[in-house]
Amino acid sequence: MDQLKQLTSFVNVVNQGSLSAAARHEGVVAAMIGRRLDALEERLGVKLLVRTTRRVTLTQEGSAFFEECQRILNELNEAEAALASGHSRMRGHLRISAPAGFGRRHVAPHIASFQQQHPDVKVTLSLTDRIVDLVAEGIDCAIRISELADSTQVAVRLADNRRVVVASPAYLAQHGIPKTPADLAHHRCLSLGGGSQSRGWIFRIDGRLETLKISGLLECNDGAVLHDWAVAGFGLAWRSLWEVRADLAEGRLVTVLDAYASPEYPIYAVLPQRKFLPERVRRFVDHLKTIYGQANYWP
């Protein structure tokens, strides 16, 4: 019980902005809130808050811990509310992160149907091409299209995907077709800055995976822009098949270096390592798996 009071007071201090405001919110004296915070920091062995007479500021450790505490208390409130009302209708806040281009096309369109099925669940979608820290940023589910190096997280495979080198027919007619990955040194390559591709493009050469650093005069941190540049004939791009399928089918783009293609980069839902996964997260992952698994979903 003391631990729960400590967590509650910690969250209230952050949300209310001061010890005195949190004390008024809880109906206790400010000294009581201060003692709870002291006991919590001593028990954890870390400084969570920097306290002055005017305000409180979260430390880096306190910020990450605050997100977890808020989640725990919210889920406790949800469980009690569901029990009191005699049903287990899902509620709460679902926070999702996805790559910008993929998220626009293949995550955002399916959130509305999920929310209609579960009207008491609030959904926040963050679109970014950087790798988010799920725990520090309070993300419940991150959609990723890459190899997964962090073994501390849970990954659920949603769909198959691979990356291909593409160019427009006009570009290849003017500059020629690369026969081997080494030929890319003499071509205009469109670079994705700031992400995993900034390390280079991956090929299977003589049975081994090799990363080739590519160069070019055009670089952007938005994959959709690289896709548009490739269609416009500005150079070669290394893009996911989900993004260029329609262009390949309609002849706007063609693939090259297929004999050296890297292995699949599946589409995953990545979750924090938690023993008890909130039902709203589990249902949303199942929702995407069902949609992506339809025979006619991918062109």
C-alpha positions in Angstrom: 0.0 0.0 0.0 2.9 2.4 0.8 4.5 1.7 -2.5 1.2 2.5 -4.4 0.8 5.8 -2.4 4.4 6.7 -3.3 3.8 6.1 -7.0 0.4 8.0 -6.9 2.0 11.0 -5.2 4.9 11.0 -7.6 2.6 11.1 -10.6 0.4 13.7 -9.0 3.4 16.0 -8.3 4.4 15.8 -12.0 0.9 16.3 -13.3 0.0 19.1 -10.8 3.4 20.9 -11.1 4.3 21.2 -7.4 4.2 19.4 -4.0 1.6 21.8 -2.6 -0.7 21.3 -5.6 -0.4 17.5 -5.4 -1.1 17.7 -1.6 -4.3 19.7 -2.3 -5.3 17.2 -5.0 -4.9 14.3 -2.6 -6.2 16.1 0.5 -3.1 15.7 2.6 -0.3 18.1 3.8 2.6 18.9 1.5 5.0 17.4 4.0 3.4 14.0 3.5 3.9 14.2 -0.2 7.6 15.1 0.3 8.1 12.1 2.6 6.6 9.8 0.1 8.8 11.1 -2.6 11.9 10.8 -0.4 11.0 7.2 0.4 10.4 6.4 -3.2 13.8 7.8 -4.3 15.6 6.1 -1.5 13.9 2.7 -2.3 14.8 3.0 -6.0 18.2 4.5 -5.4 17.8 7.2 -8.1 16.9 10.9 -8.2 13.5 11.3 -9.9 12.8 15.0 -9.3 14.8 18.1 -8.9 12.7 20.2 -6.4 13.0 23.9 -5.8 10.6 26.3 -4.0 9.1 27.3 -7.3 8.8 24.1 -9.3 9.7 20.5 -9.8 11.6 19.1 -12.8 11.9 15.5 -13.9 15.4 13.9 -14.2 16.1 11.7 -17.2 15.4 8.6 -15.0 12.3 10.3 -13.5 10.9 11.0 -17.0 11.1 7.3 -18.0 9.8 6.1 -14.6 6.9 8.6 -14.8 5.6 7.1 -18.0 5.6 3.6 -16.5 3.9 4.8 -13.3 1.2 6.6 -15.2 0.6 3.5 -17.3 0.4 1.3 -14.3 -2.0 3.6 -12.4 -4.2 4.1 -15.5 -4.5 0.3 -16.0 -5.3 -0.1 -12.3 -8.1 2.5 -12.7 -9.4 0.8 -15.8 -9.5 -2.6 -14.1 -11.4 -1.2 -11.2 -13.8 0.7 -13.4 -14.5 -2.4 -15.5 -15.2 -4.5 -12.4 -17.4 -1.8 -10.9 -19.5 -1.4 -14.1 -19.9 -5.2 -14.5 -18.2 -5.5 -17.9 -14.6 -5.6 -19.3 -15.0 -3.1 -22.2 -11.5 -1.9 -23.2 -10.5 1.6 -22.4 -7.3 3.5 -22.0 -4.7 5.2 -24.1 -2.9 3.4 -27.0 0.3 5.0 -28.2 1.6 3.8 -31.6 4.8 4.8 -33.5 5.3 3.9 -37.2 7.6 5.0 -40.1 6.2 8.0 -41.8 5.6 6.6 -45.3 4.4 3.2 -44.1 2.4 4.7 -41.3 0.5 7.0 -43.7 -0.4 4.1 -46.1 -0.7 1.1 -43.9 -1.3 2.0 -40.3 -3.3 5.3 -40.2 -6.1 4.0 -42.5 -6.8 1.1 -40.1 -6.8 3.0 -36.8 -10.3 4.4 -37.4 -11.8 0.9 -37.8 -10.0 -0.3 -34.6 -11.3 2.7 -32.6 -14.8 2.1 -33.9 -14.6 -1.5 -32.5 -13.3 -0.1 -29.2 -14.7 3.4 -28.7 -13.4 3.8 -25.2 -9.7 3.5 -26.4 -7.9 6.7 -27.2 -5.3 6.2 -30.0 -2.3 8.4 -30.6 -0.2 7.7 -33.8 3.3 9.2 -34.1 4.9 9.1 -37.5 8.7 9.2 -37.5 11.5 7.4 -39.4 13.8 7.4 -36.3 14.0 4.5 -34.0 12.0 5.5 -30.9 12.8 4.4 -27.4 9.6 2.6 -26.4 10.0 2.8 -22.7 11.4 6.4 -22.4 8.8 7.8 -24.8 5.8 5.8 -23.5 5.1 4.0 -26.8 2.9 0.9 -26.5 3.6 -0.5 -30.0 6.2 0.5 -32.7 5.9 -0.7 -36.3 9.3 -1.3 -37.7 10.7 -2.5 -41.1 14.2 -3.7 -40.3 16.3 -6.3 -38.7 15.8 -6.3 -34.9 18.9 -6.1 -32.9 17.4 -5.4 -29.4 16.6 -8.8 -27.8 15.0 -7.2 -24.8 11.9 -6.3 -26.8 9.1 -8.5 -28.1 8.6 -8.5 -31.9 5.4 -9.8 -33.6 5.8 -10.4 -37.3 3.0 -8.7 -39.2 3.9 -9.2 -42.9 6.7 -10.1 -45.3 8.7 -7.5 -47.0 12.0 -7.1 -48.9 14.0 -4.2 -50.3 14.9 -3.7 -53.9 17.0 -1.3 -55.9 14.8 0.6 -58.3 15.0 3.2 -61.0 12.9 4.7 -63.7 13.2 3.4 -67.3 14.2 6.9 -68.4 17.1 7.0 -65.9 18.4 3.5 -67.0 18.1 4.4 -70.6 20.3 7.5 -70.0 22.8 6.1 -67.5 22.8 2.4 -68.1 21.9 -0.6 -66.0 24.2 -1.6 -63.1 25.3 -5.2 -63.4 26.9 -5.6 -60.0 26.7 -3.6 -56.7 30.2 -2.3 -57.4 28.7 -0.4 -60.4 26.7 1.8 -58.1 29.9 3.9 -57.5 29.3 5.2 -61.1 25.6 5.9 -60.6 23.4 8.6 -59.0 22.2 7.0 -55.8 19.4 8.6 -53.7 20.3 8.5 -50.1 18.1 8.3 -47.0 19.7 10.5 -44.4 19.5 10.0 -40.7 18.2 6.4 -40.7 19.5 2.9 -40.9 20.1 3.2 -44.6 22.7 6.0 -44.0 25.1 3.2 -43.2 24.7 1.9 -46.7 22.7 -0.5 -48.8 22.9 -4.3 -48.0 23.5 -6.9 -50.7 24.2 -10.6 -50.8 27.6 -11.0 -52.5 29.3 -14.4 -52.9 26.9 -15.8 -50.2 27.8 -13.1 -47.7 25.9 -10.0 -46.6 27.8 -6.8 -47.4 26.9 -3.2 -46.7 28.0 -0.8 -49.5 28.3 2.9 -48.7 26.6 4.7 -51.6 27.0 8.3 -52.7 25.0 10.7 -54.7 24.0 14.4 -55.0 20.5 14.0 -53.6 19.7 13.0 -50.0 16.6 13.3 -47.9 15.4 12.0 -44.5 11.9 11.3 -45.9 11.5 8.0 -47.8 8.5 9.2 -49.8 10.6 12.0 -51.3 13.2 9.4 -52.4 10.5 7.4 -54.0 9.2 10.4 -55.9 12.7 11.3 -57.0 13.3 7.7 -58.3 10.0 7.9 -60.3 11.1 11.2 -61.7 14.3 9.7 -63.0 16.7 11.4 -60.6 18.6 8.2 -59.6 18.6 4.8 -58.1 16.8 4.1 -54.7 16.8 1.2 -52.3 13.1 1.0 -51.3 10.8 -1.5 -49.6 8.6 -3.6 -51.9 5.4 -2.4 -50.1 6.2 1.1 -51.4 7.0 0.4 -55.0 4.8 -2.6 -55.9 2.3 -0.5 -57.9 5.1 1.4 -59.7 6.7 -1.9 -60.8 3.4 -3.3 -62.0 2.6 -0.1 -64.0 6.2 0.3 -65.4 7.1 3.6 -63.6 10.0 1.8 -61.9 12.0 -1.3 -62.6 14.2 -3.3 -60.3 18.0 -3.9 -60.8 20.6 -6.0 -59.1 17.9 -8.6 -58.2 20.6 -11.4 -58.1 22.2 -9.6 -55.2 19.1 -8.8 -53.2 19.4 -8.8 -49.4 17.2 -11.1 -47.3 13.7 -10.1 -46.2 13.1 -7.2 -43.9 9.8 -8.2 -42.4 7.3 -5.8 -41.0 7.1 -6.1 -37.2 5.1 -4.8 -34.3 7.7 -4.2 -31.5 6.5 -4.1 -27.9 8.2 -3.3 -24.6 9.2 -6.4 -22.7 6.3 -6.7 -20.4 4.9 -9.7 -18.6 1.3 -8.4 -18.8 0.6 -6.8 -22.1 -2.5 -4.5 -22.1 -5.4 -6.0 -23.9 -5.8 -2.9 -26.1 -2.2 -3.4 -27.4 -2.8 -7.1 -28.0 -6.0 -6.4 -29.9 -4.4 -3.7 -32.1 -1.6 -6.0 -33.1 -4.1 -8.7 -34.0 -6.1 -6.1 -35.9 -3.1 -5.3 -38.2 -2.2 -9.0 -38.6 -5.7 -9.8 -39.8 -5.7 -6.9 -42.3 -2.2 -7.6 -43.6 -3.0 -11.3 -43.9 -5.9 -10.8 -46.3 -5.0 -12.4 -49.7 -5.8 -9.2 -51.7 -4.4 -6.6 -49.3 -0.9 -6.3 -50.8 -1.0 -5.4 -54.6 
